[in-house]
Amino acid sequence: MVMAETSITTAQAAALLGVTERRVRQLCAAGILAGRRAGTGHRATWQVDPADAQRLRATVRKPGRPRKLVVL
């Protein structure tokens, strides 16, 4: 994972994606969203790649349960 020189906080990424900061941290930890841990211990924060957040924003589906496909 290559990070750009600039990065955004989990709060900024959450606002961009329309999710919570916790979900942004989960996405980073799972490798779905490019990010890196800044610091050590329990006070460490995630720094998120803004280009990757924009990419993920474009691919995020609508919330809620998918509609059933009715085949006639």
Stockholm file with secondary structure:
# STOCKHOLM 1.0

chainA/1-72         MVMAETSITTAQAAALLGVTERRVRQLCAAGILAGRRAGTGHRATWQVDPADAQRLRATVRKPGRPRKLVVL
#=GR chainA/1-72 SS CCCCSCCEEHHHHHHHHTSCHHHHHHHHHHTSSCEEEESSGGGCEEEECHHHHHHHHHHCCCSSCCCCCCCC
#=GC SS_cons        CCCCSCCEEHHHHHHHHTSCHHHHHHHHHHTSSCEEEESSGGGCEEEECHHHHHHHHHHCCCSSCCCCCCCC
//
